[in-house]
């Protein structure tokens, strides 16, 4: 069943609109007015007024009465902490990635498939002044970047994804054809890691390895991101082995 048919038959339109409102808030735009929310979501002001009023009452949004702008409320913080506490993936991965982050001083992240995108769910920033930022909640297409392609390579229906995806150029190094993408995915499946250079963010090099379940399907990927100018300071094979070891450590505690 395709996504369009699923959405038509099983989803609730008003609830989808409400979710779009919450997803409109980002790290760069933590506070939004009704007009800004309407522009970002495509929802009319009259519909938005009912949605945000409900969210304010339930504590999912907070309204600044002086500026008339909204921001995410404390109910989401509570639920977010609850998810973090209950998520075995994050609980198991956090100390492993933190240790590797302290050892390398580079950016380490944990990523999962969210719909048809890669989403970062845990991140430890680099301690170097020059670094590539990865924020929790960040998304990217599954065909661009090491963390994304690592997830895609071990996704059960990856061939279906490749057949239907429209490849869009993000940088000069973004994969250009589906044939090239399939070759790269097969290589990832064989070697159990992926390396990318400026595929999504110019000047950023990344190495990623999968976290697999018993069926050999991807449930997550862990990645290290290093600025290109500093990448040659490292022994690439040593970094790969560190990540592979970290991945196996996480898997052994999950399954």
Residue pairs with C-beta under 8 A, 6 or more apart in sequence:
3 116
7 16
17 41
17 43
17 47
17 51
18 51
18 54
18 55
20 41
20 42
20 43
21 37
21 41
21 43
21 48
21 51
21 52
21 55
21 61
22 55
22 60
22 61
22 72
22 76
24 32
24 37
24 40
24 41
25 31
25 32
25 71
25 72
26 137
27 135
27 137
29 36
30 71
30 72
31 64
31 67
31 69
31 70
31 71
32 40
32 69
32 70
32 71
33 67
33 68
33 69
33 70
34 45
34 48
34 49
34 52
34 68
34 70
35 45
37 43
37 48
37 52
37 70
38 44
38 45
38 48
41 48
43 51
52 61
52 63
52 70
55 61
55 73
56 62
56 63
56 70
56 73
58 75
59 73
59 74
59 75
60 72
60 73
60 75
60 76
61 70
61 71
61 72
61 73
62 70
62 71
62 72
62 73
62 74
63 69
63 70
64 70
64 71
84 90
84 91
85 91
88 254
89 110
89 112
89 121
89 211
89 219
89 220
89 250
89 254
90 110
90 121
90 122
92 250
92 253
92 254
93 110
93 122
93 211
93 220
93 222
93 250
94 122
96 222
96 246
96 249
96 250
97 108
97 109
97 110
97 122
97 124
97 222
97 246
98 108
98 124
100 108
100 224
100 242
100 243
100 246
101 107
101 108
101 124
101 125
101 126
103 242
104 224
104 239
104 242
105 126
105 127
105 128
106 126
106 128
106 131
106 224
106 225
106 226
107 123
107 124
107 125
107 126
107 131
107 132
107 133
107 134
107 224
107 225
107 226
108 123
108 124
108 222
108 223
108 224
109 120
109 122
109 123
109 124
109 134
109 147
109 222
109 223
109 225
110 120
110 121
110 122
110 123
110 220
110 221
110 222
111 118
111 119
111 120
111 121
111 147
111 148
111 151
111 208
111 220
111 221
111 222
111 223
112 118
112 119
112 121
112 151
112 219
112 220
112 221
113 119
113 142
113 151
113 152
113 155
113 218
114 139
116 141
116 142
116 161
116 165
117 139
117 140
117 141
117 142
118 139
118 140
118 141
118 142
118 145
118 147
118 148
118 151
118 221
119 137
119 138
119 139
120 134
120 135
120 136
120 137
120 138
120 139
120 147
121 136
121 220
122 136
123 134
123 135
123 136
125 131
125 133
125 134
126 132
126 225
126 226
128 227
128 230
130 227
130 229
130 230
131 225
131 227
132 201
132 203
132 204
132 225
132 226
132 227
134 225
140 147
140 148
140 200
141 148
141 165
141 168
141 170
142 148
142 149
142 151
142 152
142 155
142 161
142 165
143 149
143 152
143 162
143 165
143 167
143 174
143 175
143 181
144 170
144 174
144 175
144 199
144 200
145 196
145 199
145 200
145 201
145 206
145 208
146 194
146 195
146 196
146 199
146 206
146 207
146 208
146 221
146 223
147 194
147 206
147 208
147 221
147 223
148 200
149 181
149 184
149 185
149 188
149 194
149 196
149 208
150 188
150 193
150 194
150 208
150 209
150 210
150 218
150 221
150 223
151 210
151 218
151 220
151 221
152 158
152 161
152 185
152 218
153 185
153 186
153 188
153 189
153 194
153 210
153 218
154 188
154 189
154 210
154 212
154 216
154 217
154 218
155 161
155 217
155 218
156 215
156 217
158 185
162 178
162 181
162 182
162 185
163 178
165 178
167 174
167 175
167 176
167 177
167 178
167 181
168 174
169 176
170 199
170 200
171 198
171 199
171 200
171 201
171 202
172 198
173 196
173 197
173 198
173 199
174 199
174 200
175 181
175 184
175 199
184 194
187 194
188 194
192 209
192 210
192 244
193 207
193 208
193 209
193 240
193 243
193 244
194 207
194 208
194 209
195 205
195 206
195 207
195 208
195 236
195 240
196 205
196 206
196 208
197 204
197 205
197 206
197 228
197 231
198 204
198 205
198 228
203 227
203 228
203 229
204 225
204 226
204 227
204 228
205 225
205 226
205 227
205 228
205 231
206 223
206 224
206 225
206 226
207 223
207 224
207 236
207 239
207 240
207 243
208 221
208 222
208 223
208 224
208 243
209 221
209 222
209 223
209 240
209 243
209 244
209 246
209 247
210 218
210 220
210 221
210 247
211 218
211 219
211 220
211 221
211 222
211 247
211 250
211 251
211 254
212 218
212 219
212 251
213 219
213 254
213 255
214 255
219 254
220 250
222 243
222 246
222 247
222 250
223 243
224 239
224 243
226 234
